């Protein structure tokens, strides 16, 4: 009967070792899944922050370009007017396209 108890005890110990190892693997696996999930959330937040920053950059750049283009257009119109008034025969009051006689 003692031999039987030793065999059973060894089987129980072996089964306990197997279960403990399995539980350890499962715990490591769960921890890794948690880590990956946290990393995924951080990545998504970082992408959203970057997307918002790029959107703000493009809107600001568009506003700067619109101001610059408007300033350039005003400058060119002013220069065109100055050139028109510098034409020979300009009597100061002639409108564009008017025929002088």
Buried (B, 14 or more C-beta within 10 A) or exposed (E): EEEEEEEEEEEEEEEEEEEEEEEEEEEEEEEEEEEEEEEEEEEEEEEEEEEEEEEEEEEEEEEEEEEEEEEEEEEEEEEEEEEEEEEEEEEEEBEEEEEEE
